[in-house]
Amino acid sequence: MNVEQVFREERGRLLATLVKRFRDLDLAEEVTSDAIEAALRHWPVDGVPDRPGAWLLTTARRKAVDRLRRDQVHAARLAILQVEVDRADAPVGDALPDERLELFFTCAHPALAEEDRGALVLRCLAGFTTPEVARAYLVPVPTMQQRIVRAKKKISQARIPFRVPDPDELPERLPGVLQAVYSIFTEGYAAQRDDLAEEAIRLARILHGLLPEREVAGLLGLMLLIHARRNTRGDLLEDQDRQVWDRDMIAEGSALAERALTGGFGPYGVQAAINALHDEAADFASTDWPQIVALYDVLTKLAPSPVVAVNRAAAIAMRDGAAAGLALLDALAGEPRLRDYHPFRAARADLLHRLGRDAEAAQAYREAIALAGTDSEQDFLRRRLAAVEEQS
């Protein structure tokens, strides 16, 4: 394992251990960075230690004492930390205790603003720099700095506990953690940022290893099944070349979807099952649309939203015809949450085109282009608009 791989594997675990010990996210981040900088100086010369995590933890503890020694506000903590550092000279286990699950729940606590949770997960658990997080969310660096500072301050002021919720709290708290990870994936997938989408999958794998709940399996399966089609995402599903889809990823995602639906239904498990039906079909014509509609009916009961309603309408259009789907979409036209949702306009445009109403379809595509948030989405919609205009 090279140095970069070690840092990738150990950084999140190290930060989680330090946050739990110091109860100070800023301090933990600072001394984690200090320890990694020290490793970058020493390891190329001395070689990667047999126990890199233990080396980093010992170094980080000492860096913490050095920082606190210069900070009179924390003077009362210094003697205790010095004892811990002295003990750190004794042999420790081969790996740090894995306390990243606690950090997941801290970063995605419901007391934090929803827009801050995914950013904090990227910053703390994925190790992204603030400029990298800002690029991921397409916001200026100062804006992201303010968000991250605000989130950290909230954690400190609200005394958000660094712990895994009790079993009776999990149903309420887990969805926020899953949503934070999924938001990273959707940002990356929409912007064709494979590095970001794959980082979300990596985080979901960590989360699934630490907490093998059905909905965690469902989230991981859902992302794998979507990401398996990444090389063809610039085309409509019916036009995609299924030969270039990642079959190993589909097999893994389908197995996770099946596991997620064993013993009950959750929103991520149902969405994973829908995508498994898309991915496992030999071709677009043989897609099991009745089963997909049935799953959307379940999802509508579990997690009703205008976005789910749009997707259900599109599935019904495939099962019952474009007119049936368009009627459902038109019934949603007054929904305020769909006003700026460009896939709604794109779905209407597609069905209008199928019905031969190309002038209306072209206008709907223009509206969708104006609302699309990324260059890749706009390019796709412009190609659809050009095809409609060419045929009309």
C-alpha positions in Angstrom: 0.0 0.0 0.0 1.5 3.4 -1.0 1.4 6.5 1.0 -1.6 8.0 -0.8 -3.6 4.9 -0.2 -2.7 4.9 3.5 -3.8 8.5 3.9 -7.1 7.7 2.1 -7.8 4.8 4.4 -6.6 6.2 7.7 -7.6 9.9 7.5 -11.3 9.5 8.3 -10.6 6.9 11.0 -8.0 9.1 12.6 -10.2 12.2 12.5 -13.1 10.3 14.1 -10.9 9.0 16.9 -9.6 12.5 17.6 -13.0 14.1 17.5 -14.3 11.6 20.0 -11.2 12.2 22.2 -11.1 16.0 22.1 -14.7 16.9 21.4 -13.4 19.6 19.2 -13.8 19.2 15.4 -11.6 22.1 14.5 -8.7 20.9 16.7 -9.1 17.3 15.5 -8.9 18.5 11.8 -5.9 20.7 12.5 -3.9 17.9 14.2 -4.9 15.4 11.7 -3.5 17.6 9.0 -0.4 18.2 11.1 0.1 14.4 11.5 -0.3 13.8 7.8 2.2 16.6 7.0 4.7 15.0 9.4 4.1 11.6 7.6 4.8 13.2 4.3 8.2 14.4 5.6 9.2 11.1 7.3 7.6 8.2 5.5 9.3 8.8 2.1 12.6 8.6 3.9 11.9 6.0 6.6 9.2 4.0 4.8 5.5 3.5 5.7 5.3 2.2 9.3 3.9 -1.3 9.9 1.1 0.4 11.9 0.5 3.6 10.0 -2.7 4.4 11.9 -1.0 4.1 15.3 1.9 6.3 14.1 -0.5 9.0 12.9 -2.6 8.8 16.1 0.5 9.2 18.4 1.8 12.1 16.3 -1.6 13.8 16.2 -1.9 13.5 20.0 1.4 15.2 20.5 0.5 17.9 18.0 -2.7 18.5 20.0 -0.7 19.0 23.2 1.6 21.4 21.4 -1.4 23.5 20.2 -3.1 23.4 23.6 0.0 24.4 25.4 -0.1 27.7 23.4 -3.8 28.2 24.2 -4.5 29.3 27.8 -8.3 28.7 27.3 -7.6 25.0 27.1 -4.9 24.9 29.8 -7.1 22.8 32.1 -7.2 20.0 29.5 -3.5 20.0 29.0 -2.5 17.8 31.9 -5.0 15.1 30.9 -3.9 15.1 27.3 -0.3 14.9 28.3 -1.0 11.7 30.2 -2.7 10.3 27.1 0.2 11.2 24.9 2.6 9.5 27.4 0.5 6.4 27.3 0.5 6.6 23.5 4.2 5.6 23.6 3.1 2.2 24.7 2.3 -0.4 22.0 -1.1 0.0 20.5 -3.2 -2.2 18.2 -2.5 -2.6 14.5 -5.4 -0.3 13.6 -7.2 2.6 15.1 -10.6 1.9 16.6 -13.1 2.6 13.8 -15.3 5.4 15.1 -16.3 6.8 11.7 -19.9 5.8 12.3 -20.1 8.3 15.1 -18.7 11.0 12.8 -21.3 10.2 10.1 -24.0 10.8 12.6 -22.4 14.0 13.9 -21.9 15.5 10.4 -25.5 14.6 9.5 -27.2 15.6 12.7 -30.7 17.1 12.2 -29.7 20.2 14.1 -27.5 21.1 11.1 -28.9 22.8 8.0 -29.7 20.2 5.3 -27.4 22.0 2.8 -24.5 21.8 5.3 -24.6 18.1 6.0 -23.3 16.8 2.7 -20.6 19.4 2.7 -19.5 18.4 6.1 -19.4 14.7 5.2 -17.2 15.5 2.3 -14.9 17.8 4.4 -14.6 15.4 7.3 -15.1 11.9 6.1 -13.9 12.1 2.6 -11.0 14.5 3.4 -11.9 17.1 0.7 -10.4 20.5 1.0 -12.8 23.4 1.3 -12.2 24.6 -2.3 -12.8 21.0 -3.5 -16.1 20.9 -1.6 -17.1 24.3 -3.0 -16.4 23.0 -6.6 -18.5 19.9 -5.8 -21.5 22.0 -4.9 -20.8 24.7 -7.5 -20.6 27.5 -5.0 -17.9 30.1 -4.4 -15.2 29.1 -1.9 -16.1 31.9 0.6 -19.7 30.7 0.6 -18.6 27.1 1.4 -16.2 28.3 4.0 -19.1 30.1 5.7 -21.2 26.9 5.5 -18.6 24.7 7.1 -17.7 27.2 9.8 -21.5 27.6 10.5 -21.9 23.8 10.8 -18.9 23.4 13.1 -20.1 26.2 15.3 -23.5 24.6 15.5 -22.0 21.3 16.5 -20.1 23.0 19.3 -22.8 25.4 20.5 -25.6 22.8 20.4 -23.3 20.2 22.0 -24.2 17.7 19.4 -23.1 14.3 20.8 -20.5 12.3 19.1 -22.2 8.9 19.3 -24.2 6.3 17.4 -27.9 6.9 18.2 -29.7 4.3 20.3 -31.6 1.6 18.4 -34.9 3.4 19.0 -33.4 6.6 17.5 -32.0 5.1 14.3 -35.2 5.2 12.3 -35.3 9.0 12.8 -31.6 9.7 12.5 -30.4 7.3 9.8 -32.3 8.9 6.8 -30.3 12.2 7.3 -27.0 10.3 7.1 -28.1 8.5 4.0 -29.4 11.7 2.4 -26.1 13.4 3.0 -24.2 10.7 1.2 -26.7 10.4 -1.6 -26.6 14.2 -2.2 -22.9 13.9 -2.8 -23.5 11.1 -5.3 -26.3 13.0 -7.2 -24.2 16.2 -7.4 -21.3 14.1 -8.9 -23.5 12.1 -11.2 -25.4 15.1 -12.6 -22.1 17.0 -13.2 -20.4 13.9 -14.7 -17.9 14.1 -11.8 -17.1 10.4 -11.5 -14.6 11.1 -8.8 -17.3 12.7 -6.6 -19.9 9.9 -7.4 -17.3 7.2 -6.6 -16.3 9.0 -3.4 -20.0 8.8 -2.3 -20.0 5.1 -3.2 -16.8 4.6 -1.1 -18.4 6.4 1.8 -21.5 4.2 1.5 -19.4 1.1 1.5 -17.8 2.3 4.8 -21.2 3.1 6.2 -22.5 -0.3 5.2 -19.6 -2.1 6.7 -20.1 -0.2 10.0 -23.9 -0.4 10.0 -25.3 -3.1 7.8 -29.0 -1.9 8.0 -31.4 -2.7 5.1 -31.6 0.9 4.0 -27.8 1.3 4.0 -27.7 -1.7 1.7 -30.4 -0.1 -0.4 -28.5 3.2 -0.7 -25.3 1.5 -1.8 -27.2 -0.7 -4.2 -29.0 2.2 -5.7 -25.8 4.2 -6.3 -24.0 1.2 -7.9 -27.0 0.5 -10.2 -27.1 4.1 -11.4 -23.3 4.4 -11.6 -23.1 1.2 -13.7 -24.7 3.2 -16.6 -22.3 6.2 -16.3 -20.7 5.7 -19.7 -24.0 6.2 -21.5 -25.7 8.8 -19.3 -25.6 11.3 -22.1 -28.4 9.4 -23.9 -32.0 8.6 -23.2 -32.3 5.2 -21.4 -33.9 3.7 -24.5 -30.9 4.7 -26.6 -28.2 3.6 -24.3 -25.8 0.9 -25.4 -26.2 -1.7 -22.7 -23.1 -3.5 -23.8 -20.9 -0.9 -22.1 -22.8 -1.0 -18.8 -20.7 -2.3 -15.8 -22.2 -5.8 -15.3 -20.2 -6.6 -12.2 -21.5 -3.4 -10.6 -25.0 -4.3 -11.7 -24.7 -7.7 -10.1 -23.5 -6.3 -6.8 -26.1 -3.6 -6.8 -28.9 -6.0 -7.6 -27.8 -8.3 -4.7 -27.9 -5.4 -2.3 -31.3 -4.3 -3.6 -32.6 -7.8 -2.9 -31.1 -7.7 0.6 -32.6 -4.3 1.2 -36.1 -5.6 0.5 -35.8 -8.7 2.6 -38.1 -8.2 5.6 -39.6 -4.9 4.7 -39.5 -1.9 2.4 -37.6 1.4 2.6 -37.2 4.3 0.1 -33.7 3.5 -0.9 -34.3 -0.2 -1.2 -37.3 0.4 -3.4 -35.4 2.8 -5.6 -32.6 0.3 -5.9 -35.1 -2.4 -7.0 -36.5 0.0 -9.7 -33.0 0.6 -11.0 -32.2 -3.2 -10.9 -35.2 -3.8 -13.2 -33.9 -1.2 -15.6 -30.3 -2.6 -15.5 -31.3 -6.3 -15.7 -33.6 -5.9 -18.8 -32.0 -7.3 -21.9 -33.2 -4.2 -23.8 -35.5 -1.2 -23.3 -38.5 -3.0 -24.9 -38.3 -5.9 -22.5 -38.3 -3.6 -19.3 -40.8 -4.8 -16.8 -42.8 -1.5 -16.7 -45.8 -2.9 -14.7 -43.4 -4.0 -11.9 -41.7 -0.6 -12.0 -45.0 1.2 -11.7 -45.9 -1.1 -8.8 -42.7 -0.2 -7.0 -43.3 3.5 -7.6 -46.7 3.0 -6.0 -44.9 1.6 -2.9 -42.4 4.5 -3.0 -45.2 7.0 -3.2 -46.6 5.7 0.1 -43.1 5.5 1.8 -41.7 8.8 0.6 -44.3 10.9 -1.3 -42.9 13.9 -3.2 -43.4 15.7 -6.4 -40.2 14.2 -7.8 -41.5 10.7 -7.1 -44.8 11.6 -8.8 -42.9 12.8 -11.9 -41.0 9.5 -12.1 -44.1 7.5 -11.6 -45.9 9.4 -14.3 -43.0 8.6 -16.7 -43.2 4.9 -15.9 -47.0 4.9 -16.4 -46.4 6.5 -19.8 -44.3 3.5 -20.7 -46.9 1.1 -19.4 -50.1 2.8 -20.5 -49.1 5.2 -23.2 -47.8 8.8 -23.5 -51.2 10.4 -23.1 -51.7 8.7 -19.7 -48.4 9.9 -18.5 -48.8 13.4 -19.8 -52.2 13.7 -18.0 -50.5 12.9 -14.7 -47.7 15.4 -15.4 -50.1 18.1 -16.3 -51.9 17.5 -13.0 -48.7 18.3 -11.2 -48.1 21.6 -13.1 -49.2 23.7 -10.2 -46.8 22.1 -7.7 -44.5 24.9 -6.5 -41.6 22.5 -5.8 -41.5 21.5 -9.5 -41.3 25.1 -10.8 -37.5 25.0 -11.0 -37.2 21.2 -11.5 -35.9 20.8 -15.0 -36.6 17.0 -15.3 -40.3 17.8 -15.0 -40.1 20.0 -18.1 -38.0 17.5 -19.9 -40.4 14.7 -19.1 -43.3 16.7 -20.5 -41.3 17.6 -23.6 -40.6 13.9 -24.2 -44.2 12.9 -23.9 -45.4 15.8 -26.0 -42.9 14.8 -28.7 -44.2 11.2 -28.6 -47.7 12.5 -29.1 -46.6 14.5 -32.1 -47.1 17.9 -30.4 -43.6 19.1 -31.4 -44.1 22.8 -31.1 -45.2 22.3 -27.4 -42.4 19.8 -26.9 -39.8 22.3 -28.2 -41.0 25.0 -25.8 -40.9 22.6 -22.9 -37.3 21.6 -23.8 -36.3 25.3 -23.9 -37.8 25.8 -20.4 -35.9 22.7 -19.2 -32.6 24.1 -20.7 -33.1 27.4 -18.9 -33.5 25.6 -15.6 -30.8 22.9 -16.0 -27.9 23.4 -13.5 -24.9 21.9 -15.3 -23.4 22.1 -18.7 -23.8 18.3 -19.3 -27.5 18.5 -18.5 -28.0 21.5 -20.8 -26.0 19.8 -23.6 -28.3 16.7 -23.4 -31.4 18.8 -23.5 -30.1 20.9 -26.4 -29.6 17.7 -28.4 -33.1 16.6 -27.6 -34.5 20.0 -28.7 -32.5 19.8 -31.9 -33.9 16.4 -32.7 -37.5 17.6 -32.2 -36.9 20.7 -34.3 -35.4 18.6 -37.0 -38.4 16.3 -37.2 -41.0 19.0 -37.0 
